[in-house]
Amino acid sequence: MKKIRLGGKVEVPVIGLGCMRMADLSAKDAEQVIQAALDEDIHFFDHADIYGGGKSEEIFAEAVKNMGIRREELFLQSKCGIRQGMFDFSKEHILNSVDGILKRLDTEYIDSLLLHRPDTLVEPEEVAEAFSILEKSGKVRHFGISNHTPLQIELLKKSVEQDLLINQLQFSIMHTGMVDAGFNMNMTNDPSFDHDNGILDYSRLHDMTIQAWSPFQFGFFEGVFLDNDRFPELNAKIDELADKYHVTNSAIAVAWIKRHPAKMQTIVGTMNPGRLHDIAKAGDLTLTREEWYQIYLAAGNKLP
């Protein structure tokens, strides 16, 4: 499995396992998923305190305990900041959330903590205080954010002393806003509208790793684009390349993300061990420049 460095510092596999759906599994079934990940050298597990209302973290911890896996063999990430009907980046909420995460994961520390979605009521000084307490206490080793714009990041960095290594963002073959606006610079067509405030270039300039979530989805959880009759041209191209490289279409979808020189980490959320083995083949697959563009165009995009 190819490795990248989060924020240019911490080595992790280029594919991580998102554990949102683990709440639907028994601990026994979770063991099979975790073992499949480890068999593929995927030791990076992404959680959030809201996944299954915390149940995903509990089931993961129970499975890991049953398997006898040593804590140092795992890279555990979790997120906080989303509450029922609101977002909350207050010092109190961040600290309480991390204590809950640690308890559910049955661990003394997490490797990285992300602030989940921007809180417009954020007071950066409070975030800074919370992060410093968490770092000094050894409860959190690294920090980042999710779904943040460059200016929202800069606002946090005004007070936060720790490096923000990660920004977790939705990105896939059928969710390409981060690259569309760049292609259509100085145009007046719809793709020229910059929804992301230049976050892709900002991330590369500041050595911030983008973690791509929902790599197989189109729209905002509208569905999976693979094997979907709504996208015949795209699936024909993906299937053609899957045959060429002797992998599945899901591996091609992840390889497309991996091909970008921003060195993104893809977070996949499958709870199917067999499919995870198939997806993992993307870790050692590099599409050509021509193939990347062919997929982009087959998805219905146009170059100016």
C-alpha positions as CSV (number, residue, x, y, z in Angstrom):
1,M,0.0,0.0,0.0
2,K,1.4,3.3,-1.0
3,K,2.0,5.8,1.8
4,I,1.6,9.6,2.0
5,R,2.4,12.1,4.8
6,L,-0.4,14.0,6.4
7,G,0.6,17.6,6.2
8,G,3.9,16.4,5.0
9,K,4.7,14.9,8.5
10,V,2.9,11.7,9.5
11,E,3.1,8.7,7.3
12,V,-0.2,6.9,6.6
13,P,-1.6,4.7,3.9
14,V,-3.1,6.5,0.9
15,I,-6.4,4.8,1.6
16,G,-8.1,5.0,5.0
17,L,-11.2,3.1,6.3
18,G,-14.2,5.3,7.2
19,C,-16.2,3.7,10.1
20,M,-19.5,5.6,9.8
21,R,-21.4,2.4,8.9
22,M,-19.8,0.2,11.5
23,A,-22.7,1.0,13.9
24,D,-24.8,-1.4,11.7
25,L,-22.4,-4.3,12.4
26,S,-21.9,-6.7,15.2
27,A,-18.5,-6.7,16.8
28,K,-17.8,-10.1,15.1
29,D,-18.6,-8.7,11.7
30,A,-16.6,-5.6,12.5
31,E,-13.6,-7.8,13.2
32,Q,-13.7,-9.2,9.7
33,V,-13.8,-5.7,8.2
34,I,-10.9,-4.5,10.4
35,Q,-8.8,-7.6,9.6
36,A,-9.4,-7.1,5.9
37,A,-8.2,-3.5,6.2
38,L,-5.1,-4.6,8.1
39,D,-4.4,-7.4,5.6
40,E,-4.2,-4.6,3.0
41,D,-1.9,-2.4,5.2
42,I,-4.8,-0.1,5.8
43,H,-4.2,0.8,9.5
44,F,-5.9,4.2,9.3
45,F,-9.4,4.3,10.7
46,D,-11.6,7.4,10.5
47,H,-14.4,8.0,13.1
48,A,-16.6,10.8,14.3
49,D,-18.5,11.2,17.5
50,I,-21.8,11.4,15.6
51,Y,-21.4,8.2,13.6
52,G,-24.1,5.9,14.9
53,G,-24.5,8.3,17.9
54,G,-21.1,7.0,19.1
55,K,-21.9,3.3,18.5
56,S,-19.5,3.0,15.6
57,E,-16.6,3.8,17.9
58,E,-17.9,1.4,20.6
59,I,-18.2,-1.5,18.2
60,F,-14.8,-0.7,16.7
61,A,-13.2,-0.8,20.2
62,E,-14.9,-4.0,21.1
63,A,-13.7,-5.7,17.9
64,V,-10.1,-4.4,18.3
65,K,-10.1,-5.7,21.9
66,N,-11.4,-9.1,20.8
67,M,-8.7,-9.3,18.1
68,G,-5.9,-8.4,20.5
69,I,-4.5,-5.7,18.3
70,R,-1.9,-3.4,19.9
71,R,-2.9,0.3,20.0
72,E,0.4,1.4,18.4
73,E,-0.5,-0.7,15.3
74,L,-3.5,1.6,14.5
75,F,-3.9,5.2,13.4
76,L,-7.2,6.4,14.9
77,Q,-8.9,9.6,13.8
78,S,-12.1,11.1,15.0
79,K,-14.1,14.3,14.5
80,C,-16.3,16.5,16.7
81,G,-18.3,19.7,16.4
82,I,-21.7,18.6,15.1
83,R,-24.5,18.6,17.6
84,Q,-28.2,18.1,17.2
85,G,-29.4,21.1,15.2
86,M,-26.2,23.0,15.5
87,F,-22.4,23.2,15.2
88,D,-20.3,23.8,18.3
89,F,-16.6,24.6,18.4
90,S,-16.6,25.9,22.0
91,K,-13.8,24.9,24.2
92,E,-16.1,23.0,26.5
93,H,-17.7,21.0,23.7
94,I,-14.4,20.0,22.1
95,L,-12.9,18.8,25.4
96,N,-16.1,16.9,26.4
97,S,-16.3,15.4,22.9
98,V,-12.8,14.1,23.0
99,D,-13.3,12.6,26.4
100,G,-16.3,10.8,25.0
101,I,-14.4,9.6,22.0
102,L,-11.6,8.2,24.1
103,K,-14.0,6.4,26.3
104,R,-15.9,4.8,23.4
105,L,-12.7,3.9,21.5
106,D,-11.2,2.6,24.8
107,T,-7.9,4.4,24.2
108,E,-5.8,7.0,26.0
109,Y,-5.2,9.0,22.8
110,I,-6.3,9.6,19.3
111,D,-3.8,10.2,16.5
112,S,-5.8,13.0,14.9
113,L,-8.8,15.1,15.7
114,L,-10.8,17.1,13.1
115,L,-13.3,19.8,13.6
116,H,-16.2,18.4,11.6
117,R,-18.1,21.3,9.9
118,P,-17.5,25.0,10.2
119,D,-19.2,26.8,13.2
120,T,-19.9,30.4,12.3
121,L,-20.0,31.2,16.0
122,V,-16.4,29.9,16.4
123,E,-14.1,31.8,18.7
124,P,-10.6,30.8,17.5
125,E,-9.1,31.6,21.0
126,E,-11.4,28.9,22.5
127,V,-10.4,26.3,19.9
128,A,-6.7,27.2,20.6
129,E,-7.2,26.6,24.3
130,A,-8.9,23.3,23.7
131,F,-6.2,22.1,21.3
132,S,-3.4,23.0,23.6
133,I,-5.0,21.2,26.5
134,L,-5.6,18.1,24.4
135,E,-2.0,18.2,23.1
136,K,-0.4,18.7,26.4
137,S,-2.5,16.0,28.1
138,G,-1.5,13.6,25.4
139,K,-5.1,13.0,24.4
140,V,-4.6,14.1,20.8
141,R,-1.4,14.0,18.8
142,H,-2.4,15.8,15.6
143,F,-5.1,18.2,14.5
144,G,-7.1,19.2,11.4
145,I,-10.5,20.3,10.1
146,S,-13.2,19.0,7.8
147,N,-15.2,20.9,5.1
148,H,-13.4,24.2,5.8
149,T,-12.6,27.1,3.3
150,P,-9.2,28.7,3.2
151,L,-10.3,31.8,5.1
152,Q,-12.0,29.7,7.8
153,I,-8.7,27.9,8.2
154,E,-6.7,31.1,8.3
155,L,-9.1,32.4,11.0
156,L,-8.3,29.3,13.1
157,K,-4.6,29.6,12.5
158,K,-4.6,33.1,13.8
159,S,-4.9,31.6,17.3
160,V,-4.2,27.8,17.1
161,E,-0.6,27.0,17.6
162,Q,-0.7,23.4,16.3
163,D,-0.3,22.7,12.6
164,L,-3.6,21.8,10.9
165,L,-2.5,18.8,8.9
166,I,-5.8,17.7,7.3
167,N,-9.0,19.0,5.6
168,Q,-11.5,16.3,4.9
169,L,-13.6,17.3,1.8
170,Q,-16.1,15.6,-0.5
171,F,-14.3,14.7,-3.7
172,S,-15.0,12.0,-6.4
173,I,-15.2,11.6,-10.1
174,M,-18.8,12.9,-9.9
175,H,-18.0,15.7,-7.3
176,T,-15.3,17.7,-8.9
177,G,-15.9,21.3,-7.9
178,M,-12.4,21.6,-6.5
179,V,-10.9,21.2,-10.0
180,D,-13.8,22.5,-12.2
181,A,-13.3,26.2,-11.4
182,G,-9.6,26.1,-12.0
183,F,-10.2,24.7,-15.5
184,N,-12.7,27.4,-16.2
185,M,-10.9,30.4,-14.9
186,N,-11.9,33.7,-16.6
187,M,-15.0,32.0,-18.0
188,T,-18.7,32.8,-17.4
189,N,-20.1,29.3,-17.6
190,D,-21.5,27.4,-14.5
191,P,-18.3,25.4,-13.8
192,S,-16.3,28.6,-13.5
193,F,-18.1,29.4,-10.2
194,D,-15.7,28.7,-7.4
195,H,-17.7,26.9,-4.7
196,D,-14.6,26.0,-2.7
197,N,-12.6,29.3,-2.5
198,G,-9.5,27.8,-4.1
199,I,-9.2,25.1,-1.4
200,L,-7.3,22.7,-3.6
201,D,-4.5,25.1,-4.4
202,Y,-4.5,26.4,-0.9
203,S,-4.0,22.9,0.5
204,R,-1.1,22.3,-1.8
205,L,0.5,25.6,-1.0
206,H,0.2,25.0,2.8
207,D,1.1,21.3,2.8
208,M,-2.4,20.4,4.0
209,T,-3.6,16.9,3.2
210,I,-7.1,16.6,1.6
211,Q,-8.9,13.5,2.8
212,A,-11.5,12.7,0.1
213,W,-14.8,11.4,1.5
214,S,-17.7,9.8,-0.4
215,P,-15.4,8.7,-3.3
216,F,-18.2,6.7,-5.0
217,Q,-21.1,9.1,-4.5
218,F,-22.6,11.7,-6.8
219,G,-24.3,14.8,-5.5
220,F,-24.8,15.1,-1.8
221,F,-25.5,11.4,-0.9
222,E,-27.8,11.0,-3.9
223,G,-26.3,7.6,-4.7
224,V,-23.4,5.7,-6.1
225,F,-22.3,6.5,-9.7
226,L,-20.6,3.1,-10.3
227,D,-22.8,0.6,-12.3
228,N,-25.5,3.3,-12.4
229,D,-27.5,3.5,-15.6
230,R,-27.7,7.3,-15.3
231,F,-24.0,7.5,-16.2
232,P,-23.4,5.1,-19.2
233,E,-20.4,6.9,-20.8
234,L,-18.6,7.2,-17.5
235,N,-19.1,3.6,-16.4
236,A,-18.0,2.4,-19.9
237,K,-14.7,4.2,-19.5
238,I,-14.2,3.1,-15.9
239,D,-15.0,-0.5,-16.9
240,E,-12.6,-0.3,-19.8
241,L,-9.8,0.8,-17.5
242,A,-10.7,-1.8,-14.9
243,D,-10.3,-4.5,-17.5
244,K,-7.0,-3.0,-18.6
245,Y,-5.6,-3.0,-15.1
246,H,-7.3,-6.2,-13.9
247,V,-9.1,-4.4,-11.0
248,T,-12.7,-3.5,-10.1
249,N,-14.4,-0.3,-11.0
250,S,-14.2,0.9,-7.4
251,A,-10.4,0.6,-7.6
252,I,-10.4,2.8,-10.7
253,A,-12.5,5.4,-8.9
254,V,-10.0,5.6,-6.0
255,A,-7.0,5.5,-8.4
256,W,-8.5,8.6,-10.1
257,I,-8.4,10.5,-6.8
258,K,-5.0,9.2,-6.0
259,R,-3.6,10.3,-9.3
260,H,-3.9,14.0,-8.5
261,P,-0.6,15.4,-7.4
262,A,-2.2,17.0,-4.3
263,K,-1.5,13.6,-2.7
264,M,-4.9,13.2,-1.3
265,Q,-5.9,10.4,1.1
266,T,-9.1,8.6,0.1
267,I,-11.5,7.6,2.9
268,V,-13.6,4.6,1.8
269,G,-16.6,3.5,3.9
270,T,-17.3,0.0,2.7
271,M,-18.1,-2.6,5.4
272,N,-17.7,-5.4,2.9
273,P,-14.3,-7.2,3.4
274,G,-14.3,-8.5,-0.1
275,R,-15.0,-5.1,-1.6
276,L,-12.3,-3.5,0.6
277,H,-9.8,-6.0,-0.8
278,D,-10.8,-4.9,-4.3
279,I,-10.6,-1.2,-3.5
280,A,-7.1,-1.6,-1.9
281,K,-5.7,-2.5,-5.3
282,A,-5.9,1.2,-6.1
283,G,-3.1,1.8,-3.6
284,D,-0.5,0.5,-6.1
285,L,-2.2,1.7,-9.3
286,T,-1.3,4.9,-11.1
287,L,-3.5,6.1,-14.0
288,T,-1.8,8.0,-16.8
289,R,-2.5,11.6,-17.3
290,E,-4.5,10.8,-20.4
291,E,-6.7,8.3,-18.5
292,W,-7.4,10.8,-15.7
293,Y,-8.7,13.3,-18.3
294,Q,-10.6,10.6,-20.2
295,I,-12.5,9.8,-17.0
296,Y,-13.1,13.5,-16.2
297,L,-14.6,14.1,-19.6
298,A,-16.6,10.9,-19.5
299,A,-18.3,12.2,-16.3
300,G,-19.9,14.9,-18.4
301,N,-17.3,17.6,-17.9
302,K,-16.0,19.8,-20.7
303,L,-12.6,21.5,-21.0
304,P,-12.6,25.2,-22.2
